[in-house]
């Protein structure tokens, strides 16, 4: 009987020190599962925060402009996914797309958590707001701004 625990690649758009539910959830899952003997790693956006963790965190810089950031994320996700048993995506857009493509190409199981607010994530990641998701959603940004932010996320 094989007692090896599966290895997991967490793919998320936000991770500490950035704010957001997926950041908190990913950090909590990776920490607890690593403590229980699972081999975990994370791919996310942002710059190295200098914090030593018991699992590797690969960060794709926001300095890389789209579509090059999408391409870089896909290539790195594909590289990391080759060495794991399961891909867990906590973002349905860039990270979810790249994780789904890697999963399909490598025939690896994928768990996709669908949640969040892509407009808030785009505004936060582009420095257009410093609000947390709840505060952002309580404000009236007008449909035109929300459309522009949504559209910018797609381009």
C-alpha angles and dihedrals in degrees: 000000000000111000096179112125117229122261117235134203112204112204114193138157093221132036132163132322081037116078129241144092095270090052092053094042094048093048092048095047094045092048096047096041091047089052088053093053102266117136106234134179134174134217116194145139127272141055128303109277094200093236116140111228132180089242131046122261118200113199128198110206121241085218087079107088124227131289088028091055089055091050092047091048092051094049093048092044090051091050094049095041092058089070100047138074098219138024117212114191119194096183126062097204126052098354093035092051094047092045091050092050092048090047092052095045095045096036091234123150115258130204111195118194109203113204144102137068115282092196092056091044091051093046092046095045092047093049093248092125138018092194121118115244095264094051091045092052092050091059125084104238094167124241093266094059092044089050092049092049091046091047092048089054090057097048 
